[in-house]
Amino acid sequence: MTDPSKTTLRLAADPAGIGRAAELLRRGGLVAFPTETVYGLGADAASAEAVAGVYAAKGRPRFNPLIAHVADLDAARRQGSFGADALALARAFWPGPLTLVVPAAPGCTLSDLARAGLDSVALRVPAHPVALALIAAAGRPVAAPSANRSGRISPTAADHVHADLDGRIDAVLDGGATAVGVESTILSCLGEPTLLRPGGTTRGAIEAVLGRSLADAAPGGPAIAPGMLLSHYAPRAVVRLDAEALRPGEAGLDFGGRFAGQGGAVLDLSPRRDLAEAAANLFGFLRRLDEDLGGTGAIAVAPIPPSGLGEAIRDRLARAAAQR
């Protein structure tokens, strides 16, 4: 629950603000910070008590593991064991929006709670300069799921974090709007590389590095990484996918002007049908439409092409529309 006695600080993304945020993390506090994908809710990944605070603030199921954000590949290899495929992918895409699930290294310091009791770890090197500066200043891996209540729309601006978590966390490091707008792609490297969650690094780019096709995770399998729950990223309003037209009373999440002139509250993810622009706008526009509807009614979503970043956008929308 929100603690009326707890003040969530809003820190500037300058050296003083980053230093204060790092100090809070070292003391076991919770700090939201920008990455190139969405805002993450950071905690000391080695501290079970700090990680428990993340679960409590988000209302997150404890069987759902967290991604540990680290400074570079060397730091990642101290926490996880990298085979040839994982090394090739890390060297190709880090820093960047790709999370690799690998076996835990013998000297892994991540808490069992951050790993949800698994013998694997989910690792990422973010590309955002504020995130990298914070990790360096904290001097430890930072566990960081998206900085929102569990299952709700992911935050792409500091205001979104405050709307969901004010009074539940210690601070928000305000680095402006995020660039990619959807979470990282998650890939299991526990055997044959398997796509667990599409995201900011496209399937085609990954397959080009591997030289072969990616396997897809079997539906209904165990959650070995974040973002695998069926209902996730959800507004309070009902979401209707692949809509050709608006129904009376619906708000519209458009793509390429399909709903133009149909009335109602409509936001177009990308009038020019640019999937990168659509991904960057996705969560912010969903949040705005949900607020316009007051958490009731329905949001109709125009068809999104499944290619490139469209795969990640459609994945998030399908989870937003799933039965809750």
C-alpha positions in Angstrom: 0.0 0.0 0.0 1.0 3.6 -0.5 2.6 5.0 2.7 1.4 8.6 3.3 4.5 9.2 5.4 6.9 8.1 2.6 8.0 10.8 0.2 9.1 9.7 -3.3 11.9 12.0 -4.3 12.2 13.3 -7.8 15.9 13.5 -8.7 17.5 15.2 -11.7 19.5 13.0 -14.0 22.7 14.9 -13.2 25.8 13.8 -11.2 24.3 14.9 -7.9 21.0 13.1 -8.6 22.7 10.0 -9.8 25.0 10.0 -6.8 22.0 10.3 -4.4 20.1 7.5 -6.2 23.2 5.2 -6.0 23.4 5.9 -2.3 19.8 4.9 -1.8 20.4 1.7 -3.7 23.4 0.8 -1.6 21.3 1.3 1.5 18.6 -1.1 0.3 16.2 1.6 -1.2 14.1 1.5 -4.3 14.9 3.9 -7.2 13.1 4.2 -10.5 15.4 5.1 -13.4 15.3 5.5 -17.2 16.6 2.9 -19.6 16.4 3.1 -23.4 13.3 0.8 -23.2 11.1 1.8 -20.2 11.7 3.1 -16.7 13.0 0.3 -14.3 12.4 0.0 -10.6 15.9 -0.6 -9.3 17.1 -2.4 -6.2 20.4 -4.0 -5.0 20.1 -7.4 -6.8 22.2 -9.1 -4.1 19.9 -8.0 -1.2 16.9 -10.2 -0.7 15.4 -7.5 1.5 15.7 -4.9 -1.2 14.3 -7.2 -3.8 11.4 -8.1 -1.5 10.7 -4.4 -1.5 10.4 -4.4 -5.3 7.9 -7.2 -5.2 5.9 -5.4 -2.5 5.9 -2.0 -4.3 4.8 -3.6 -7.6 2.4 -6.2 -6.1 4.4 -8.7 -8.2 4.0 -12.5 -8.1 7.1 -13.9 -6.4 7.5 -16.7 -8.9 8.3 -14.1 -11.6 12.1 -13.5 -11.8 13.8 -10.1 -12.3 16.3 -8.9 -14.8 19.7 -7.8 -13.3 21.2 -4.8 -15.0 25.0 -4.8 -15.1 27.7 -2.4 -16.3 29.2 -4.5 -19.1 29.8 -8.0 -20.3 32.6 -8.7 -17.8 30.2 -7.9 -15.0 27.6 -10.1 -16.6 30.0 -13.0 -16.8 30.6 -12.8 -13.0 26.9 -13.6 -12.6 26.1 -16.0 -15.4 27.8 -18.7 -17.5 27.9 -17.7 -21.2 28.2 -20.3 -23.9 29.2 -19.5 -27.5 25.7 -18.3 -28.6 25.2 -16.1 -25.5 28.6 -14.5 -26.0 28.0 -13.8 -29.6 24.7 -12.1 -28.8 26.1 -10.1 -25.9 28.9 -8.8 -28.0 26.6 -7.9 -30.9 23.8 -6.2 -28.9 25.1 -5.0 -25.6 24.6 -2.3 -24.5 21.1 -2.5 -25.8 17.5 -3.8 -25.4 18.4 -7.6 -25.2 18.1 -9.7 -22.0 19.9 -13.1 -22.0 18.8 -15.9 -19.7 21.9 -18.0 -18.9 22.9 -20.5 -16.2 24.0 -18.9 -12.9 27.7 -18.7 -12.5 29.3 -20.5 -9.5 30.1 -17.1 -7.9 26.7 -15.5 -8.7 25.8 -12.9 -6.1 22.2 -12.3 -7.2 19.8 -13.1 -4.4 17.6 -16.2 -4.7 14.6 -14.0 -4.6 15.7 -11.9 -7.6 16.1 -15.3 -9.4 12.8 -16.6 -8.1 14.7 -19.6 -6.8 15.9 -20.7 -10.3 19.4 -21.8 -11.2 19.4 -19.3 -14.1 19.8 -15.6 -14.3 18.4 -12.9 -16.6 21.0 -10.3 -17.5 21.1 -7.1 -19.5 23.5 -4.2 -20.1 21.3 -1.1 -20.8 22.3 1.5 -23.4 20.9 4.5 -21.6 23.7 6.7 -20.2 21.8 7.5 -17.0 21.2 3.8 -16.3 24.9 3.0 -16.9 26.0 5.9 -14.7 23.7 4.7 -11.9 24.9 1.1 -12.1 28.5 2.3 -12.1 27.9 4.6 -9.1 26.0 1.9 -7.2 28.9 -0.6 -7.8 26.6 -3.6 -8.0 24.1 -5.4 -10.2 20.7 -3.6 -10.1 17.5 -5.7 -10.3 15.0 -3.7 -12.2 11.6 -4.7 -13.5 9.5 -2.0 -15.1 8.6 0.7 -12.6 4.8 0.2 -12.5 2.3 -1.8 -10.5 2.4 -5.4 -11.6 0.4 -6.2 -14.8 -0.2 -2.5 -15.5 1.0 -0.3 -18.4 4.8 0.1 -18.4 6.2 3.6 -17.7 8.0 5.6 -20.4 8.3 8.8 -18.4 8.9 9.8 -14.8 5.3 11.1 -14.5 4.1 7.6 -15.2 6.2 6.2 -12.4 4.8 8.7 -9.9 1.3 7.9 -11.0 1.7 4.2 -10.1 4.3 4.2 -7.3 4.3 7.5 -5.5 4.7 6.8 -1.8 5.8 3.2 -2.4 9.4 3.8 -3.5 12.2 6.1 -2.4 13.0 8.1 -5.6 12.6 8.5 -9.3 15.6 9.6 -11.4 14.0 11.7 -14.1 15.8 11.2 -17.4 13.0 12.3 -19.7 11.0 10.1 -22.1 12.5 6.7 -23.1 13.5 6.1 -26.7 12.5 2.5 -27.5 9.3 2.4 -25.6 8.9 -1.4 -25.3 10.8 -3.6 -23.0 13.9 -5.6 -24.0 13.7 -8.8 -26.0 14.3 -11.8 -23.7 16.2 -14.8 -25.1 16.9 -18.0 -23.2 20.4 -19.4 -23.8 19.9 -22.4 -21.5 20.0 -24.7 -24.6 19.0 -23.8 -28.1 18.4 -20.1 -28.2 14.7 -19.5 -27.6 12.7 -16.3 -27.8 10.8 -15.8 -24.5 9.6 -12.3 -25.1 9.9 -10.1 -28.3 11.1 -6.6 -27.6 13.5 -3.8 -28.6 15.9 -6.1 -30.5 14.2 -7.7 -33.4 14.0 -11.4 -34.2 15.6 -10.8 -37.6 18.7 -9.1 -36.1 19.2 -11.9 -33.6 18.9 -14.6 -36.3 21.4 -12.8 -38.4 24.0 -13.0 -35.6 23.2 -16.7 -34.8 23.0 -17.7 -38.5 19.8 -19.8 -37.9 16.2 -19.4 -36.8 15.1 -18.8 -33.2 13.0 -21.3 -31.4 9.8 -20.0 -29.7 8.9 -20.7 -26.1 6.2 -23.3 -25.6 3.0 -21.8 -24.3 2.2 -22.4 -20.7 5.8 -23.2 -19.6 7.4 -22.0 -16.4 8.2 -18.3 -16.0 12.0 -18.2 -16.3 12.1 -14.5 -17.2 9.9 -11.4 -16.8 7.0 -10.6 -19.1 5.8 -14.2 -19.6 2.5 -13.9 -17.7 -0.5 -14.1 -20.1 -2.2 -11.0 -18.7 0.3 -8.1 -18.5 0.9 -4.5 -19.5 -2.9 -4.0 -19.0 -5.0 -0.8 -18.8 -8.1 -0.9 -16.7 -10.3 -0.6 -19.8 -11.0 -3.6 -22.1 -8.7 -3.8 -25.1 -10.1 -5.0 -28.5 -7.4 -5.9 -31.0 -7.2 -5.7 -34.8 -10.2 -3.4 -35.0 -11.2 -2.2 -38.5 -13.4 0.6 -37.1 -14.5 2.2 -33.8 -17.7 1.0 -32.1 -19.9 3.6 -30.2 -18.2 4.7 -27.0 -14.8 3.2 -27.8 -11.5 5.0 -27.7 -9.1 4.3 -30.5 -5.4 3.3 -30.5 -4.7 3.9 -34.2 -1.9 3.1 -36.6 -1.6 4.8 -39.9 -4.8 6.8 -39.8 -7.3 3.9 -40.0 -9.7 5.5 -37.5 -9.4 9.0 -38.9 -12.7 10.9 -39.0 -14.6 8.3 -36.9 -14.9 10.5 -33.8 -14.1 9.6 -30.2 -10.8 9.8 -28.4 -8.2 8.6 -30.8 -4.4 8.6 -30.6 -2.4 7.4 -33.6 0.8 5.4 -32.7 2.3 6.4 -36.0 0.4 8.2 -38.8 3.3 7.4 -41.1 3.2 3.7 -40.1 6.7 3.7 -38.6 7.0 0.8 -36.1 9.8 2.4 -34.1 7.6 5.5 -33.6 4.7 3.2 -32.7 6.7 1.3 -30.1 8.0 4.5 -28.5 4.4 5.8 -28.2 2.7 2.5 -27.2 2.6 2.6 -23.4 2.2 6.3 -23.1 -0.8 6.4 -25.5 -2.4 3.4 -23.8 -2.1 5.1 -20.5 -3.6 8.4 -21.8 -6.6 6.6 -23.4 -7.2 4.6 -20.2 -7.2 7.9 -18.2 -9.6 9.5 -20.7 -12.0 6.6 -20.3 -11.7 6.7 -16.5 -10.7 3.0 -16.5 -14.0 1.9 -18.0 -15.2 1.1 -21.5 -13.0 -0.2 -24.3 -10.0 0.7 -26.3 -10.0 -0.5 -29.9 -6.6 -1.1 -31.4 -6.0 -0.9 -35.2 -4.1 -3.7 -36.9 -0.3 -3.6 -36.4 2.0 -5.4 -38.9 3.8 -8.4 -37.3 7.2 -7.7 -38.9 10.2 -6.2 -37.0 9.2 -4.3 -33.9 5.6 -5.0 -34.8 6.1 -8.5 -33.2 6.9 -6.9 -29.8 4.1 -4.4 -30.1 1.5 -7.1 -30.9 2.9 -9.2 -28.0 2.3 -6.4 -25.5 -1.2 -5.6 -26.9 -2.2 -9.3 -26.8 -1.2 -9.4 -23.1 -3.0 -6.2 -22.4 -6.1 -7.7 -24.0 -5.9 -11.0 -22.2 -8.5 -12.1 -19.7 -7.6 -11.0 -16.2 
